[in-house]
Amino acid sequence: MRPVPFGLDDVTRLAAATAAPLVPLLLTIFSPEELLMRIIKVLFRGKRVCGNDQSARPEGHCACSPA
């Protein structure tokens, strides 16, 4: 017997069905690249995501991180 009457698959489907109508609105506000980066940041719980080569900077920090 399950502790709740729904599973992770049900929650995922509900989240996708809820978010789908918002995509056109978000694309009018953000560029697709920026929207994708924001989604990735949320999924990885705020870890810095950067497309720049971090090894190119001597201190090893991302060029897009705040100083």
Secondary structure as GFF3:
##gff-version 3
##sequence-region A 1 67
A	DSSP	alpha_helix	8	19	.	.	.	ID=ss1
A	DSSP	three_ten_helix	20	22	.	.	.	ID=ss2
A	DSSP	alpha_helix	23	29	.	.	.	ID=ss3
A	DSSP	alpha_helix	32	43	.	.	.	ID=ss4
A	DSSP	three_ten_helix	54	56	.	.	.	ID=ss5
###
